[in-house]
Amino acid sequence: MTFGKSDRLRERNVYDDSVCIWLGFFHVLYF
């Protein structure tokens, strides 16, 4: 149970990191 929770949290962190990278990429493109 605990392992599954930590696994899900890690996936969420990776997703958040990719969103930050994309936001920074578009920020450079448009501004």
Residue pairs with C-beta under 8 A, 6 or more apart in sequence:
none
